């Protein structure tokens, strides 16, 4: 299940990055916060989504090549996030999820995400998850 979740997330991120690259005008890098800025909400949110759910030393760790792809996806996702903006409420929803199941089943139901889903956050909609029978209909802890 974990491999499926990571695969869906990475595939979705790559697709969103490609779509964003095609749609985006060249970005003025001077307007972007530094990538290593601790106060950079987008960098922290993207890092949480992409890297928080792959614990160090766990079985099934990404290969070196997979890790490089994840880092490239993270960099593009951060640029997209900065261009679109990320509200404190959306960030709070993202930081509240701590497992792949929460990412798929809880995050889409968070009001700030449901109202305006960031394009770089490519998770299935609650309707798609229901069709797949992956998430139950229990009350979300993020509402």
Buried (B, 14 or more C-beta within 10 A) or exposed (E): EBEEBBEBBBEBBBEBBEBBEEEEEEEEEEEBEEEEEEEBBBBBBBBBBBBBBBEEEEEEEBEEEBEEBBEEBBBBBBBBBBBBEBBEBBBBBBBBBEEBBBBBBBBBBBEBBBEEBBBBBBBBEBEEBEEEEBBEEEEBEBE
